[in-house]
Every structure is written in structure tokens, then in C-alpha cells.
Amino acid sequence: MTSRPIRILLAEDQSMVREALAALLGLEPDIEVLVQVARGDEVVEAARAHDVNVALLDIEMPGMTGIEAAAALQTALPGLRIVILTTFGRPGYLRGAMEAGASAFLVKDAPAAQLAAAVRKVLRGERVIDPTLAAAALAEGANPLTDREREVLREAETGATNAELAARLHLSAGTVRNYLSTAIQKLAARNRAEAVRVAREKGWL
């Protein structure tokens, strides 16, 4: 009697990339892509409905990021293994993914055989991390921003004024100014736009 194939949920918002990944994984004799979704906020419901073993999650998705979806899966289905796939090898993303419960973190241009091997390894309880990303994360260090500073910077990315930020976040304008000023200093930026850019590039937002 043959064992059941590894059952995969694939979450990726770019349809061409998603279909290519599904096709490549489908060539593996022990792997079956059971369900595909294009939004992060559809991941938990799809995983529950299809009894999957492993979730492959892109980071940049509408509705919810892959890291946020990983954290939601960890809460809803703690036995499910999670592999994060990214185009952007940002050190902060790696830390965020591991903290959210991911077992693997790989870049999308990794060979299909490497991805399939990673799926098998995480199912055995192993961790798989792209070595270049791991080295970069160690060199970069931890995210210096507090949760509140990240929240204010994310809202500031929309171009809102301090008064608008204060209203959205239920803070005083002075408090918003202080959070922005501290974040700008920590990131060695000249202004809040540059602070947002630096934080995004490092995967800290």
C-alpha cells in the first residue's frame, strides 16, 4: 500500500508564478498541490477545508502578508508545517517568518528540487533556511523598531499628516511626532519617507 502524498496549500498572488510552482511541484511523485489561493486572508480557511500538510506562502499578498498568514495558521492549525517563499531576501522577513512559526524560508528562484526537498524536510520536523539569507539576517541584527514605531511608520507610508496619523491611531499629535522622530533616528534616516523606505528594504515593517 502506498503512502498518501504530501498535501500542499500554495498561496501566491501572481497567477503565473503560482501556476508554475504548482506545476513544478506536481511533477514530484510524493507531492500534490491540493489548493491554491491568491490572498493571505484566504489561507486559514483553505487549509482547514482541504486537510493539507504543508502551506507554501508568498510574503507579499493582498489581504494579509504571508508572515501574518503564517502566524494565523500557527494558531488555527498548529500541526501544519509552513514554508515561506519570497522574491525579496530581506533579513527582517526571515526573523518575522521564524517568529510566526515558519519552518522554512526560501527565495522563489531556488531550484524546484530544492523546494521539494525543503517540503519533505519540514514534514520531518526539520528547519530549512536559505544560507545566504541566514547570514544576512545575522549580520543585520534584530529589528530596532518597537511595535508602535512600526505601526506609525506603516500608517505614515500613506502620506498622512501627523494630525491624520494621530486620529487613525488614537494618539496625540505629539506622541506621533515622538514615535516618528525615534524611528527616524534608529534608522539613520533624514525624514520619515526615508525611514519608511529603509525599514521596508530591511523587512522591518
C-alpha positions in Angstrom: 0.0 0.0 0.0 1.5 3.4 -1.0 1.6 6.2 1.5 -0.5 9.4 0.9 1.2 12.2 -1.0 2.3 15.3 0.8 -0.7 17.7 0.6 0.2 21.3 -0.2 -1.6 24.6 0.0 0.0 27.2 -2.2 -0.6 30.9 -1.5 0.8 33.3 -4.1 -1.0 36.4 -5.6 0.8 36.3 -9.0 -1.1 33.7 -11.0 1.7 32.9 -13.4 4.2 32.3 -10.6 1.6 30.3 -8.6 0.7 28.1 -11.6 4.4 27.5 -12.4 5.2 26.5 -8.8 2.1 24.2 -8.7 3.2 22.5 -12.0 6.7 22.0 -10.9 5.7 20.6 -7.5 3.1 18.4 -9.2 5.9 16.6 -11.1 7.2 15.2 -7.8 5.7 11.7 -7.2 5.1 12.3 -3.5 3.7 15.8 -3.6 0.2 17.1 -4.5 -0.8 20.7 -4.6 -4.4 20.4 -3.3 -5.4 24.1 -3.2 -4.2 27.4 -4.5 -5.2 30.9 -3.1 -4.2 34.4 -4.2 -4.8 36.2 -0.9 -3.3 35.9 2.5 -6.6 36.2 4.2 -7.9 33.1 2.5 -5.1 30.9 3.8 -6.5 29.6 7.1 -10.0 28.8 5.7 -8.4 26.9 2.7 -6.0 25.0 4.9 -8.9 23.9 7.2 -11.1 22.9 4.2 -8.5 20.8 2.4 -6.6 18.9 5.1 -3.2 19.9 3.9 0.2 19.0 5.5 2.3 22.0 4.3 1.5 25.6 3.4 3.7 27.4 1.0 3.2 31.1 1.5 4.4 34.1 -0.5 5.2 37.2 1.7 3.7 40.0 -0.4 0.0 39.2 -0.8 -3.2 41.3 -0.6 -5.5 40.8 2.5 -2.7 39.6 4.7 1.0 39.1 4.3 2.5 35.6 4.3 4.1 36.2 7.7 0.7 37.3 9.1 -0.9 34.3 7.5 1.8 32.0 9.0 1.0 33.4 12.5 -2.7 32.8 11.9 -2.1 29.2 10.7 0.2 28.5 13.7 -2.8 29.5 16.0 -5.5 27.7 14.0 -3.6 24.6 12.9 -0.5 24.2 15.0 0.4 20.9 13.4 0.7 22.4 9.9 4.2 23.0 8.5 4.8 26.4 6.9 7.3 27.3 4.2 7.7 31.0 3.3 8.7 31.8 -0.2 9.9 35.3 -1.1 11.3 37.3 -4.0 12.9 39.7 -1.6 15.7 38.3 0.6 15.2 40.8 3.4 16.8 39.8 6.7 13.8 41.2 8.7 11.4 39.0 6.8 13.4 35.9 7.9 13.2 36.9 11.5 9.5 37.7 11.2 8.8 34.4 9.4 10.5 32.3 12.1 8.7 34.2 14.9 5.4 33.5 13.1 6.1 29.7 13.1 7.5 29.1 9.7 9.7 26.0 9.4 11.4 27.1 6.1 12.3 30.3 4.4 13.4 30.2 0.7 13.7 32.5 -2.2 11.5 31.9 -5.2 14.3 31.4 -7.7 15.6 28.4 -5.8 15.5 25.2 -8.0 12.3 23.2 -7.9 14.1 20.2 -6.5 15.4 22.3 -3.6 11.8 23.4 -2.8 10.5 19.9 -2.9 13.3 18.7 -0.7 12.5 21.5 1.8 8.8 20.4 1.9 9.9 16.9 2.8 12.3 18.1 5.4 9.8 20.4 7.2 7.4 17.5 7.3 10.0 15.5 9.2 10.3 18.4 11.7 13.5 20.0 10.2 14.1 23.6 9.5 15.3 24.8 6.1 16.7 28.4 5.7 18.4 29.8 2.6 22.0 30.1 3.9 22.6 33.5 2.2 19.5 34.9 3.9 20.5 33.4 7.2 23.9 35.1 7.0 22.4 38.4 6.1 19.9 38.3 9.0 22.7 37.6 11.5 24.8 40.4 10.1 21.8 42.8 10.2 20.8 42.2 13.7 17.4 42.5 15.3 14.7 44.9 14.2 15.3 48.1 16.3 11.8 49.4 15.9 9.1 48.8 18.6 5.7 47.5 17.6 4.3 51.1 18.0 7.0 52.6 15.9 6.4 50.1 13.1 2.6 50.8 13.3 3.2 54.6 13.0 5.6 54.1 10.1 3.2 51.9 8.2 0.5 54.5 8.5 2.9 57.3 7.6 3.6 55.4 4.3 0.2 56.5 3.1 1.4 60.2 3.2 -0.9 61.1 6.0 -0.2 64.2 8.1 0.7 63.8 11.8 -2.8 65.0 12.7 -4.3 62.3 10.5 -2.0 59.7 11.9 -2.9 60.7 15.4 -6.6 60.4 14.6 -6.2 57.0 13.0 -4.1 55.6 15.8 -5.9 57.3 18.7 -2.8 59.1 19.8 -1.9 62.7 20.3 -0.1 64.5 17.5 2.9 65.0 19.9 3.1 61.3 20.6 3.0 60.5 16.9 5.8 63.1 16.3 7.9 61.4 19.0 7.4 57.9 17.5 8.4 59.1 14.1 11.4 61.0 15.4 12.6 58.0 17.3 12.1 55.7 14.3 14.0 58.1 12.0 16.9 58.3 14.4 17.1 54.5 14.8 17.1 54.0 11.1 19.7 56.8 10.5 17.2 58.4 8.1 16.8 62.0 7.1 13.0 62.1 7.2 10.0 59.8 7.6 9.8 58.9 3.9 13.4 57.7 4.0 12.7 55.9 7.3 9.8 54.0 5.7 12.0 53.1 2.7 14.9 51.8 4.9 12.5 49.8 7.1 10.8 48.3 4.0 14.1 47.4 2.4 15.3 45.6 5.6 11.9 43.8 6.0 11.2 45.5 9.3 7.7 46.7 8.5 
